[in-house]
Amino acid sequence: MNNTENRKQKTENRVLLSHGAGGKEMATLIERVFLNCYGPPDYAGDDSATLELGAHRLAFTTDSFVVDPLFFPGGDIGRLAVAGTVNDLLTAAARPLVLSASFIIEEGLEIEVLSRIAASMEETAREAGVAIVTGDTKVVPKGAADKVFITTAGLGLVLKEGVSGAAVRPGDAILLTGSVGDHGAAVMLAREKLLEGASMESDAAPLTELVINLLQAGVDVHAMRDPTRGGVAAALNEIARQSRVSMEIQEDQVPVKPAVAAVCEALGLDAFQVANEGKMLIFVAPQDALKALALAQQSPYGREARIIGEVGSGLPGRVTVRTVIGTARILDPPMGELLPRIC
Amino acid sequence: MKFIDEFRRKDLVQAVVRRLRELAAPAVIMEVCGTHTMSAARFGLKSLLPEPVKLISGPGCPVCVTDQYDLDKFLALGDQPHTVLASFGDMLRVPGTHTSLEKQRAQGADVRFVYAPLDAVDLARREPDKQVVFFGVGFETTMPTTALALKSAGASGLDNFTLFCVHKTMPAALRALLDSGEIKVSGLLLPGHVTTIIGSEAYEFIPRDFGVPGAVTGFEPLDILLGVEAILRQLVEGRPRVDNVYPRAVQVQANPQAMALLEEVFEPDDALWRGLGVIPGSGVRIRDRYRHFDARTRFAPILAQVPPPPPSACRCGEVLRGVLPPKQCPLFDKACNPSHPLGPCMVSGEGACAAVYRYER
């Protein structure tokens, strides 16, 4: 092998930040490394696994949090760590029950910082109706981690069977519980100290009440996904591929806060691709769409809920947007690293 | 949002589309600017144009026209100890011959992304034991901010900041493109942002010397359609000129403060463009006064060891000259896609292939 090939080989075989961005590269890495070794036979690509246990069906999920900065307007790493795992359980139509919380802490972190994070986790867990029942603490030498990384895992009780990204059908209404891009925009501004004076808050929140209300009211939900990294664009594309359906989204129905729209314009970002941490995409049978919308809007985290589009039977996996001027375009999942360490 | 929402109004768009139908005649209109290309694709504007009117992409994506050799040289500096490669985020995934900034970073190079050239100067101030090299990419729109950065570095007497200058200027490139006669364009949508700096008078040679209509155009859907309308109207009237359909930002005269800054820091030079080769007078070099901030001078011995890039299968050059539409490139969505780009047009936020891949595939 000559030098050039050698060097190329070396870079092709390394993990890049884009492998963690929630887009196509991450899917490729997961397939190539993890699914290849230990993927479950019924792996569907959902955010939670579901397991039969006696008469019950449990949802099980885990998530790691590496956000920088630790505290940002509207939330902190602790609130994210609880809300993120709770919301992933909810996507399986499960009532979240218990969480674990593991900490990798960099030597030198102020204990006061850790206490504030723990208090925020407790508060968020209470709001979400879950208990943190087990955990682990590791400290690594300065530089071996950045401040603190948190991993949570969660168990939930499945209330409605068969809710999966693979269960969406043509005709389903696509409900979005609020504005897009709030979390990503808020963290980026806090980190990069851009547009000082702009007020922007992360939407980080557990959506237990909103989702459980829908399920208990008997709404025929087919799939749910919280559009975190990669935003609504990534989540819609994943589900379109899982269910082998097409989707059409009405751009003028997707709420974007003016400040978020301004940040996206200024930085050349697409709000559809920016992360959310307190929103849910809910795919509902058409006859239940209005009922679901009304219920969602009753929740404090769903006041801005909208029906943003419809599932179709066109080219499988194809998501299109009807733009504000009435034309059509593709909604592609984001490529590459948009913003590392967003959650 | 003010100055945006009103230029995305459906009723106004439809009114212009009706007028375009009346003016429709066979025409090939080049979007000179990559931001036009991206916006036209994002809003699906091609579907609104009358059949005989075609939009094609041009050379106005600064990341894309950065020559491979220049990029390879900049990337090579990342192998030097205590060296920070500072760049705009757009360059992240653009493939050099052997590597990219993204891959350099994964291999341990110190790569930082900045939103403004002054941020790179701040970086140099904060980290005096590092050599910060900023990759100055962009047309006249971004050049004044780079000029400011050099002035700021000069005022602080920094000895650990340099500029790797690959800035380019638009008018000379347009002249070269039209001179070559390789592609027959009926009119040019001229770049609105560049023109806020250089003024619309900078394009007077286009109708005068080439008989080609031009319209200085903004970036919202209504702006672009108004630009197309202006060009079609000039064609119908048989009177080519430079119209300004972006009056909310652009004037006939150049921006005097910005031009004074450029004049102080840079002087005109020939520049190497991907796909277009060396174009006389289409770039700048750092004036003697600021020459100690020139990375090409400070790191000359290292840069001299970087070999010229071997021939590549990439056909971005033809895409940038407007002779190869992205979908007709045999590599498009096959060997070349955003995960494995063979050239910059597939990964730049203003790249013609990226626009088609993202929105029109």
Interface residues (C-beta under 8 A of the other chain):
Chain A: T4 R7 K8 K10 T11 R14 V15 L16 L17 S18 K24 E25 T28 E192 L194 P258 A261 A262 E265 L267 G268 T323 V324 I325 G326 T327 A328 R329 I330 D332 M335 G336 E337
Chain B: M1 I4 R8 R9 K10 V13 Q14 A41 R42 F43 G44 L45 S47 L48 L92 R93 H98 T99 E102 K103 R105 A106 Q107 Y115 P221 P338 S339 V347 G349 Y357 R358 Y359 E360 R361
